[in-house]
Amino acid sequence: MRPVTVCVDDRESAGSVTAILHRSPDFQVSARRLPAGDYPVGGRFLFERKTMTDLAIAIIDRRLFAQALRPALSPLRSAVILEGTAAEAASVGRQVAAGLRWSLQEPRHEYLVP
């Protein structure tokens, strides 16, 4: 059986997932800057990895939907991997609630350019 190809986004190359992939003979791993997602696998799947803290920050600063759109537009089947524990998820929930209260109070100006 041939190894499955996985290209790791170079910003993820120091992570624990990359180390596990490199140790396995089942994967042929390369790294480069990717336009969307963190791990395209076998030309069929595209995974975006988020820690619980990354998820909270992306929700608070309103980047989550823009970040989710890029993999969703890919021809590959996409999914998000949430990395963390139940305790971290509960903590993130509190951070998000507090951050959303703050961001809704902060005046924002958006300009539309024709």
C-alpha positions in Angstrom: 0.0 0.0 0.0 1.4 3.4 -1.0 1.7 6.2 1.6 -1.0 8.9 1.5 0.3 12.3 0.6 -0.2 15.1 3.1 0.9 18.7 2.5 1.3 20.6 5.7 0.9 24.4 5.8 4.3 25.7 6.7 2.8 27.6 9.6 1.7 24.3 11.1 5.0 22.5 10.5 6.1 22.7 14.2 2.9 21.3 15.5 2.1 18.0 17.1 0.0 16.8 14.2 2.9 17.2 11.8 5.2 15.3 14.1 2.8 12.4 14.3 2.4 12.4 10.5 6.2 12.3 10.0 6.6 9.4 12.3 4.0 7.2 10.4 5.1 5.2 7.4 1.5 5.6 6.1 2.0 9.2 5.1 4.3 11.1 2.7 4.6 14.6 4.2 5.6 17.8 2.6 5.3 21.4 3.7 4.5 24.7 1.9 2.4 27.8 2.3 -1.2 26.9 1.6 -4.0 29.3 0.4 -6.6 27.5 2.4 -6.7 24.9 5.2 -3.8 23.3 7.1 -3.7 19.7 5.8 -4.8 18.6 2.4 -4.8 14.8 2.5 -4.6 12.5 -0.5 -6.0 15.0 -2.9 -9.5 14.4 -1.4 -9.7 16.1 2.0 -8.8 19.4 3.5 -8.5 19.9 7.2 -8.3 23.1 9.1 -6.9 22.7 12.7 -7.8 25.1 15.4 -6.9 25.1 19.1 -9.7 26.1 21.5 -7.9 29.4 22.0 -7.5 30.0 18.3 -11.2 29.4 17.9 -12.1 31.9 20.6 -9.9 34.6 19.1 -11.3 34.0 15.6 -14.8 34.3 16.9 -14.1 37.4 18.9 -12.2 39.3 16.2 -14.8 38.2 13.6 -12.3 36.3 11.4 -13.9 32.8 11.8 -16.4 33.0 8.9 -13.8 34.4 6.5 -11.4 31.6 7.6 -14.1 29.0 7.2 -15.1 30.2 3.7 -11.7 29.5 2.1 -11.7 25.7 2.8 -15.5 25.5 2.0 -14.8 26.9 -1.5 -12.1 24.2 -2.1 -13.0 21.3 -4.4 -11.7 19.1 -1.6 -14.0 17.8 1.2 -13.2 20.1 4.1 -13.5 19.7 7.9 -12.3 21.4 11.0 -10.2 19.7 13.7 -10.7 21.2 17.2 -7.8 20.5 19.4 -8.2 20.7 23.1 -9.9 19.3 26.2 -13.4 19.7 27.6 -12.0 22.1 30.3 -10.4 24.2 27.5 -13.7 24.2 25.6 -15.6 25.5 28.7 -12.9 28.2 29.3 -13.1 29.2 25.6 -16.9 29.5 25.9 -16.4 32.0 28.8 -13.7 33.9 26.8 -16.0 34.1 23.7 -18.9 35.4 25.7 -16.8 38.1 27.4 -15.1 39.0 24.1 -18.4 39.3 22.2 -19.7 41.6 24.9 -16.6 43.8 24.5 -16.6 43.7 20.7 -20.3 44.6 20.4 -19.7 47.6 22.6 -16.7 48.8 20.6 -17.7 51.2 17.8 -16.7 49.8 14.4 -16.6 51.6 11.1 -16.8 49.7 7.9 -16.4 51.4 4.5 -17.8 50.1 1.3 -15.6 50.7 -1.7 -17.5 50.8 -5.0 
